[in-house]
Amino acid sequence: MKPVIWTNDSGRQQRSLIKDSDGPEMARYGVPADAPDVRKIDMEAVFREIEALQYEHGLFNWRAALNDQSAIQACINVFKRKFLELYRNQ
């Protein structure tokens, strides 16, 4: 089996496994082997967590954000956790 990345009718990329002897045009009929769908992340929950961290760390302006890199990293980690959770649950 070989992996093939192809574009579906709605313009999204997908990955399928096809027989070694098949051409890439058979990708739509292959075994799905996609990355997790990032659209399944509950972005409202991400926004709420980040918003709470902004208040907790006093991130109210540009200067505060520049001066508190650990707070910025905490905000980034909110999304990172949800993103990695997709892979864990796949």
Secondary structure, 3 states (H helix, E strand, C coil): CEEEEEECCCCCEEEEEECCCCCHHHHHHCEECCCCCHHHCCHHHHHHHHHHHHHHHCCCCHHHHHHCHHHHHHHHHHHHHHHHHHHHCC
